[in-house]
């Protein structure tokens, strides 16, 4: 009886088939936080819209956001860079214009 019991233990064990096991790998894209400068462009459009540079920067910011959502990171970075430089230009020109106006009115009074 001991011999039969030993055969049952050896032959009756669970059979695990490695060919039936499948693995699924999901590659999640690394989320890169590239700025699209929409907020800065909106501020420049509303408050410092020197020669419509703020509005043009806003258009490029929206294009950058759309390309980022479509997965075109190269195009998104290009449009974001253009929007950034347009925002910088609008800011500098508007601040300089405000300074010139202040100086002009200050010299007109005296």
C-alpha positions as CSV (number, residue, x, y, z in Angstrom):
1,X,0.0,0.0,0.0
2,X,2.9,2.3,0.6
3,X,4.1,1.8,-3.0
4,X,0.6,2.7,-4.4
5,X,0.5,5.8,-2.2
6,X,3.8,6.9,-3.5
7,X,2.7,6.5,-7.1
8,X,-0.4,8.5,-6.4
9,X,1.6,11.3,-4.9
10,X,4.0,11.4,-7.8
11,X,1.5,10.9,-10.6
12,X,-1.5,12.7,-9.0
13,X,0.2,16.1,-8.4
14,X,-1.1,19.2,-10.1
15,X,0.1,19.7,-13.6
16,X,1.0,23.3,-14.4
17,X,1.4,24.0,-18.1
18,X,3.7,26.9,-18.8
19,X,2.5,27.1,-22.4
20,X,-0.9,28.2,-21.3
21,X,0.4,31.1,-19.3
22,X,0.3,34.4,-21.3
23,X,1.6,37.7,-20.2
24,X,0.4,41.1,-21.4
25,X,2.7,44.0,-21.3
26,X,1.3,47.5,-21.6
27,X,3.8,50.2,-22.4
28,X,2.5,53.4,-20.9
29,X,4.0,56.5,-22.5
30,X,6.1,58.6,-20.2
31,X,4.1,61.7,-19.5
32,X,6.3,64.7,-20.4
33,X,5.1,67.9,-19.1
34,X,6.0,70.4,-21.9
35,X,4.6,73.8,-21.2
36,X,2.3,75.2,-23.9
37,X,2.1,78.8,-22.5
38,X,-1.7,79.1,-22.9
39,X,-2.1,81.0,-19.6
40,X,0.7,83.5,-20.4
41,X,-0.6,84.0,-23.9
42,X,-4.1,84.7,-22.6
43,X,-2.8,87.2,-20.2
44,X,-0.8,88.9,-22.9
45,X,-3.8,88.9,-25.2
46,X,-6.1,90.5,-22.6
47,X,-3.7,93.0,-21.0
48,X,-0.5,93.5,-23.1
49,X,-1.6,92.9,-26.7
50,X,1.1,95.0,-28.4
51,X,0.6,94.8,-32.2
52,X,-1.5,91.6,-31.6
53,X,1.6,89.7,-30.5
54,X,-0.4,88.3,-27.5
55,X,-3.1,87.0,-29.8
56,X,-0.6,85.4,-32.2
57,X,1.1,83.8,-29.2
58,X,-2.3,82.5,-28.0
59,X,-2.9,80.9,-31.4
60,X,0.5,79.1,-31.3
61,X,-0.2,78.0,-27.7
62,X,-3.4,76.4,-28.8
63,X,-1.7,74.7,-31.7
64,X,1.0,73.4,-29.3
65,X,-1.7,72.0,-27.0
66,X,-3.4,70.3,-29.9
67,X,-0.2,68.7,-31.2
68,X,0.6,67.5,-27.7
69,X,-2.8,65.8,-27.5
70,X,-2.2,64.2,-30.9
71,X,1.1,62.8,-29.8
72,X,3.3,65.0,-32.0
73,X,5.8,66.2,-29.4
74,X,8.2,67.7,-32.0
75,X,5.5,69.9,-33.4
76,X,4.2,70.8,-30.0
77,X,7.7,71.9,-28.8
78,X,8.2,74.0,-31.9
79,X,4.9,75.8,-31.5
80,X,5.5,76.2,-27.8
81,X,8.8,77.8,-28.4
82,X,7.3,80.2,-30.9
83,X,4.6,81.1,-28.4
84,X,7.2,81.6,-25.7
85,X,9.2,84.1,-27.8
86,X,6.1,85.9,-29.0
87,X,5.0,86.2,-25.3
88,X,8.4,87.6,-24.4
89,X,8.3,90.1,-27.2
90,X,4.8,91.2,-26.3
91,X,5.7,91.6,-22.7
92,X,8.9,93.6,-23.4
93,X,7.2,95.8,-26.0
94,X,4.2,96.5,-23.8
95,X,6.3,97.3,-20.8
96,X,8.6,99.6,-22.8
97,X,5.5,101.3,-24.3
98,X,4.0,101.8,-20.8
99,X,7.3,103.4,-19.6
100,X,7.5,105.7,-22.7
101,X,3.9,106.8,-22.1
102,X,4.6,107.4,-18.4
103,X,7.7,109.4,-19.2
104,X,5.9,111.4,-21.9
105,X,3.0,112.3,-19.6
106,X,5.4,113.1,-16.7
107,X,7.4,115.6,-18.9
108,X,4.2,117.1,-20.3
109,X,3.0,118.1,-16.8
110,X,6.1,120.0,-15.8
